Amino acid sequence: MATSQRDVRNRIAAVKNIQKITRAMEMVAAARLRRAEQRIEALRPYAGAIRRMTRTAAKAAGYVPSVPILEEHEQTRSVGLLLVAGDRGLAGAFNSNVVRAGVAAAREHREQGRELVYFASGRRAASSLSFRGMEPAASFIGFTDRPAYADARRIAERLMSAYVDGEVDRVEVFYNSYISAMSQVVRRETLLPLAEATLLESPAEEEAEEQEGGSGPRGSVEYEPDPEAVLQRLVPDYVKLSIFRALLESTASEHGARMTAMRNASENAGTLIGDLTLQMNRARQAEITQEIMEVVAGAEGLG
């Protein structure tokens, strides 16, 4: 009985130590989440402006500018899939949801006879793809806690190079979109070709812009030298900014998922400590009862 109590007491101490770690990780994730939210808020005005500019210039150019990055391939024989996840775990289903969505999309493309080229941002995405036999053509790791624009530029240049060189005919991005600390949604967005890009298929956004702008007269846009030259400069920036936005959204989602997971772990640890304490008290009570019974039996034997 004493050994049992000692074992339970040791388990309680171990669970309390784990609870301290999970609480500390929750606090760290909460602090990082606030900074990630601030970075997203700061990026949104610029991201919205470049999306509108690119969409307007693409419409003015008729979607047929004669520059390599903007040329739409005749057939979609191969598709590049970029999976944006994290470098670390302990964040619930954050990483696995992105990988699961990417694998499902790969299955769809494979059924249509298309080849797949995988790209991974984050150690978890790269290792998960490798484990499934889907070796990434390029992996980008070591920055998911705080991505910089230089990281997005490096990824975007690799994807644009793959598209221009004919390695892929289409580029899709999978990442966790941040809604709140409790909610993250996996998004699947088309990055290239431009004619099929997500930013060109946003009627809701156009309607919102019209409502914000009111019903008054609007100025026309004139391009110098022409819309194609403007697009040649804008599209690479659009690709880089889209990747950067996905990285920031993923980072905020990761911190939110980790904060939630660590809070749940702390609460579960508290519940387990309560159960173990009750078990230890019952063992102690049984031991005391046994000792009393032995004393009473000895007294009766002497009497």
N, C-alpha and C positions, 0 to 999 in steps of 0.2 A: 504493500500500500504506500509506503514511504517513497519507494522507487517511482511509483506511478505519479505521485504528487510532484516529485522532482522533475520528471519528464514533462509534465504539463506546465510546471513553472518555467522550465527552459523554453518550451514552445511559446508561452506568453511573452517572454523576454524577446525572443526572436521576432515575433509578429510586431511587437512594439517598435523594435529597431527598423523593421521594414516600413512601418507606418510613418516614422520620422522621415525616412527617405522619400516616400511618396508625397508627403506634405511639402517637403522642400522642393521636389520636382514640380509640384503643382504651382507653387509660388513663382518659381523661375519661369515656367511656361506662361503664367499670367502676365509677368512683366514683359517678356518677349512678345507676347500677343499684342499688348498695347502699342509697342513700337511698330510692329508689323501693320497694325490697323492705321497708324499715322502715315506710314509710307504708302499704303494703298490710297488713302484719301488724298495725299499729295500728288499721286500719279494720275488720278482719274481725270482732272481737267485737261491735262496735256494729252492723255490717251484719247479722250473724246474728241479733241480738236483735230488730231492727226487722222483719226478714223473718218471724220466728216470731210476733211480735205482730200483724203485718198479716194473716198467714195465719189465725191463730186468730180475730181479730176478724171477718174476712171470712166464715169458716165460721159464726160465731155470728150474723152478720147475714143469712145465707142468700144472699149474693152479690147482693142486690137493694136496696142502700141508695139512697135517693132524693136523691142529690146529683149534680150534673152530671159531675164527674170520674169517678164510679163507675158511671154509667149505661152499659150495653152497647148499642151501636147495633144497630138491627134488622137491617141489612144491611151487609156490608163492601164498600162501593163504591170507597173509596180507602184506600191504605195509605201511611203515612209511614215512610221508611227513613232511619235515622240511621247514617252511616258514620263511625266514629271511627278516624282515622289520625294521621299526624304532620305537622309543618310542614316538615320537612327530609327529604332523601333519604339516600343512602349507608348504607342499612340493609337491604340485600338485598331480599327479596321482602316485607318487612313491610307497606308501603303497598299494593302491588299485590294482595296476597292479600285484603285487606279489600274493595278496590274490586271485585275479581273475584267475591267472594261476594255483594256487594250487587247487582251487575249480574245474576248468576244468579237471585237471589231476585226481582228486578224482572221478569225474563223469566217466571218462574213465575206471578207475580201478573197480569202482562199477558195471559197465556194464559187466565186465569180471568175476564178482562174487567174487571179492576180498574185504577183510575187510580193513578199513583205520584206521591208528593210526596217530594222528596229533601232531606235535611238533612246537612250535612257539618261535622265537627269536624277541623280540620287543613287546612293549605294543600294538601297533596298530594291529599286526598280531594276537596276543592272543585275543584281544577284538573282532576283526572281526570274528574270528572262533567261539568264544563263541556266538556272536550275531546270527550266522547262525546255531546254534545248533551242531557245530562240536567242542566239548570241547577238548582242547589240553591235551594230556597225561602229558606234561611237558612244562612249559613256562620259558623263560630266558629273563629277562628284566633289565633295568637300566644301560646299558653300550653301547648302540648303537652309542652314540656320539664319543666315543673313545674306541673301544673294545681292550681287552688285550688277550694275548695268553692263559691266565688262563681261560677266558670266553669260548674260543674255546675248550679248554681241557674239561671243564665241560660239554659242549654240546656233544662233541664227545664221552665221556665216557658213557653218557646216551644212545646215539644211538647205540654204540657198545654193551652195555649191553642188549638193546632190541633185537638186532640181534642174539647175542650168546644165549640168554635165549629163543629164539623162539617166542618172542612177535611180531616180524615182520620178514618177509622173504626177504625184499628188502627195501632199504632206498634211497629216492630221496630228493634233495635239490633244493629249488627255491629261487633265489635272483636276485637283480638288478646288472648286470655287468656294470662297469663304462667304458664308451667310451670317453665321454667328459662332460663338464659342461652342455651342451645342449642336450646330448644324453645318455640315459641309456636303456639297453636291459635286459629283464627278461630272465634268463637262468634256464633251467631244467637239472640237472645233477644227474646221478646215482652214489651213493657213495658206497653202498654195495649191492650185493656181489662183490668181487674183479674182478671176470671174466667178469662182465658186467659194471664195473666202467668206467667212462668217460676217465680216464687217459690211459686205455688200448685200447681205440678206437680212436687214434689220428694219422692217417697216415700222415696228413699234417705236424704235429709236427716232426715226424720221418724224413720226406723228408727235412724239414728245417734243422734238425740236420745234415743230410748227406751232404747238401750243405755247411753248415758252416764248417764241418769237412774235406771237400775236398774228393779227390779220393785216397788218400794215404792209407797205411796200418793202420789197427786199432788193438789195443791190445785186447786180449781175457780177459774175466772176470773169475776169479777163486773164489769160495765161500768156506769159512771155518767157521763152519764145513760143511754146505750144504745150498742150496738155501732156503729150508724150514725154517731153523733156522734164516736166515737173514730176510726172509719175516715176521716171527713172531715178529721181532723187528721193521721192517719198516712199516708194514701196520697200526698199531695204530698211528704212527707218521704221516703217509700219511693222515689218517682220520682227525686227529687233525689239520694238516696243511691245508687240503682242507676246513674245517670249518672256520679256521682263515682267509683264503683267501676270502671266501665268505663274512665273516663279514666285512673285510676291503673294498672289492668291494662295498658292500651295503652301508657302511658309506660314502665312496666317492660319490656314486650315490645320497645318501640322501642330502648331502651338495650341490652337483651340482644342484639337482632338487629344493632345497629350494632357492638357490641363484637365479636361473632362475625365480621361482615363485614370489619371492619378487621383482625382477627387473620389471617383468610384472605388479605386483600390484602397484609399484611406478609410472610406466608410465601411468597406468589406472587412478591412483589418480590425476596425472597431467592433464590428459584429462578431468576428471570430474571437477577439479578446474576451468579449462578454461570455461567449459560449465556453471558452476554455476556463475562464474564472469560475463559472458555475460548475463545470466538471471538477475542478480542483476542490471547490467547497464541498461538493457531494462526497468526494473521496475522503476529505478530512473528516466530514461528519460520520462516514462509515467507519473510519479508523477509531474515532472517539467512542462510537457505539460499541465496537468490538472490544475495546479496552474496558468499558464499563461492564459489559457482559462477562468478561474474564474475571474482573474484580468480584462481581456478584457471585459468580460460580465458585470462586475460591472461598469467599465468606461462607457460602452455604456448605461447602465441603468441611470447613473447620467447625461449623456449628453442629 
